[in-house]
Amino acid sequence: MVDDLVERSEDQAAQAVAGRKRRPRVIAVANQKGGVGKTTTAVNLATALAAARKSVLVIDFDPQGNASTGLGVGRSVRKTTSYNVLMDGIPLDRAVMPTAIPGLSIVTSSVHLAGAELELVEREKREFRLKNAIHGCIADFEYVLIDCPPSLNLLTLNAFCAADAVLVPLQVEFYALEGLSHLVSTIERVRRAFNPTLEILGVVLTMFDKRNNLSEMVAADVRAHFGAKVYQTIIPRNVRVSEAPSHGKPVLLYDWRCPGSQAYIHLASEILKREGIAA
């Protein structure tokens, strides 16, 4: 009988460990400033994680829908979108679409999201609609990346309330620290008011031009202020990265040998190592 109890306890412990392993990591990719490589980072990091044999879901939560386009999903085939999940109560799993990349799925975006903020104002528990919608519907994935709009609005707040952590792509430019400080302040307020477990996963420097002394100076300033939160991997300014979305492909599919592709592969590896997961 004792042996049976021990065996049963061991089985339960194994199931608990397996359950912990299955729990997806929900990451909001956010920056209130546009043009910093936010969507590019979401799309290519997701692709790199999938290449590392992780099951990944991208939730396109930006009304522009660039993440959907960048993963090759045309507007004509976007039937059930993140707008329907957020506003109509459609279960998330009904909105999930496969992509051309094995292991990578997407919930596409819709232009209707642009008006969702006004519609949300009158809704009960408006900050938690995305969290409630995805609860229990993402167990098949190891990573969920939410591509947020380039502003700190109710959509971004929903993403922050649903996420475990925030990944901040930061263009190395003169006003970088000012914008980042504002975002960090917002994340802290969200943590206090709505999501006490929310954390900053890390800051990834983007559009780095090694020929520009300002890039080096800004990178050094950001590292001085935020220390280990800044990833060692830097995403360079790269023509192939800019070209890839027009072909409906992540840059890792468009040209995996280019410096931009290699940088996103290294970023995925760095993130997995920081979280104690072998790449």
N, C-alpha and C positions, 0 to 999 in steps of 0.2 A: 504494500500500500504506500509506504514511504517512497519507494522507487517510482510508483505511478505519479505521486504528487510532485516529486522532483522533475520527472519527465514532463508533466503538464506545465509546471512552472517554467521550465526551459523553453517549451514550445511557445508559451505566452510571451516570454522575454524576446524570443526570436521574432515573433509576430510584431511586438512593439517596436523592435529595431527596424524591421522591414517597413512598418508604418511610418517611422520617422524618415526613413530613406525616401519613401514615396511622397512625402509632403513637399509640394513644389515651393520653390523660392520665387516669390513675386517681387519683381523689380520695376519700379517706375523710372523711365528714362526721361529726365526733365531738365529744362532750363527755360526761364521766362523770356529769354532773348532768342529770336529767330536767327537762322543762318549760322549756327555754331556746330553743325554736324550731329544734331540730336537724332534725327530719323536715320541718317547714314549709320550712326553708331548702333541704333536699335536693330536695324536690318542686318548689318554685317556681324555684329556680336552674336545675334541669334543664329546666323549661318555658321559662324565659327564654333559655337557651342554644339550645334547639331552635327558638325563635322567631327566633334570630339565624342560623338555617340551619346549626347544628351537629348532627351525629348523636350522640345521647346515649342512654346506658343507665344506668338506676338499678338497683342491686342492693339490694333490701330485706333487710337483714341484722339487723333488729330483730324479735325474736319477737312483738312487739305487732302488727306488720304494718301500721302506720299509713301508711307511704309507699304501699303497695299500695292501701289504701282511698282515700287522698288522690288517687290517679291513676285512680280509678274502677274498680278491679279487685276485684270481690266475692270473698268467701272460697270460694264454691261453684265458681268457675272456676279456682282456684289448684291446678292439678294437679301440675305439676313445679315445685318451689320451691327457694329457696336452701339449704334443709335437704338436699334430695336431691342437690344439687350438692356440698355440703360433706361429707356423710356417706356417700352411696351411690355417689359417683363418676360421677354423671350428667353428661355434657358440658354446659357452660354454655349452648351454643347451643340445646340442646333445652329449656331452661327460659326462654328469652327470649320475652316476649309483647309485641305492639304495644299502644300506648295510643291514646286518642282524639286525642292530639297528634301531628301529623306530625313524624317525625324522632326521636320519643321512645319508647323501649322500656323494659321492666322485667322483672327477675327477682323474682318475688313472694316473700313470706315465709310462714312456717308457724309455728304454735304449737309444733311439734316442736323448733324451734330453742331453746326454753327448756331443753330437756334435753340439747342438743348439747354443752354444756360438760363435763358428766359423761362423755358418750360419747367425747369427744375425749381425755380423760386417758390412755386406754390406746392411742391411735392413734400410729403412727410418724409423725414429722415433723408433729406436730399443729399447729404454728404456721403451716405453709405449705400447708395443704390448700386454702384458697381461692385462693392464688396459683397453685398447680399446676392447679387446676380451670379457672381463667380464662385460663391461658397459651395463647396462640394462638387463643382463641375470641372475642376482642373486637376483631379487626382492622376490622370494619365500622363501628366507632364512633370518634368523635373524643374524646368525654368519657365516662368511666364514674364515676358517683357512687355510693359505697357508704354507705348510711344505717346507721350503727352503732347498737348498743344503748346505752342511757344508763348504761353502767358500763364499767369497765376490766377485762374478762374475756377468756377465750380467743377469743371471737368478735371482739371489738375487736382483739385481737392479730393474728388472722388477717387482718383488714382492713388493719391497719398494715403487715403483711408483704407484702401484695399491692399496696399503694398507692404512688404516687409522692410524694404529698403529703397533708397533713391540713388540712382547712378547719374552723375552730372557731367555731361560733355561740356567742356569749356574751351572756347576758342582763345588762343593766345593773342590777345589784343589789349590795348591800353586800359579799357574799362572793365576788364575781366573780373578783377577782384571786387569791384563795386557791385556788379551784378550777382556774383557768387555770395557775397555777404547778405544781400537781400534774400536770396533763395534759402540760405541756411537759416535765417531768421524765420522765414515762413515755415520751414520744416519743423523748427523747434516749437512754433505755435501750434502746428497740427499735432505734434507729439503730445503737447500738454492738453489739448482740448479734445482730440478725437482718437488718436492712435498712439498709445504710449510705447509701443514696441518699434515704431518707425525709426530707422537709422539711415545715415548716409553711408551707402555701400562704398563709394569712392568717387574721386574726381578724375576724369580722363581728359588730358590735354589734346585738343584737336587743331587741325589746320596749321600745324607747326611748319614754319619755313626756316630752315637752318641757315639760309643766306641772310636772314633778317636779325639784326642784333636785338631788336625789340622782342622777338619771340623768346630768345634766351633770357632776357631780363624778366619778362612776364612769368615765364615758367619758374624761374628762381624765386620770384615773389610769391607765387601761389604755393610752392613747396615750403617756403618759409612760414606761411600763415597756416597751412593745413597739414603739413608734415606727411605722415604715413598714409593719410587718406588719399593722397595723390598717387595714382598708379605710375610705376616706372615706365610703362609702355606709353609712347607718345605717337599720336596719329599724324602723319605728315600731310602737308598739302600735296595732293597727288591728282594728276589729270585723269587717270584711270578710275579713281574713286568718283570723280564728277561725271564721267561718261556713263558709268554702269547703269544708273537709274533710267536713262533714256532707252536702254535695251531691256528694261524690265528684269534686271538681274542684280543680285548683290555683287559687289566687286570681286568676291572670292570665286564666283562662277565666271565672271566676265574676264578676269585676268588674275589668277591666283598667285602669279609670280611677282606682281607689282608690289612696291613698298607699302601701299595702303593695305592690300590684302594680308601681307605678312604681319603688319602691325596689329590688325584685328585678330589674327590667329594668336599672336603673343598676348594680346589683351585678354582673350578668353582663357588662355592658359594661366595668366596671372590671377584672374578672378577665381578660377577653380582652385588654384594652390592656396590663395588666401582663405578660402572657405574649407580647406582641408580635404579637397576632392582631387583625386588624380586626374590629370588631363588626358 
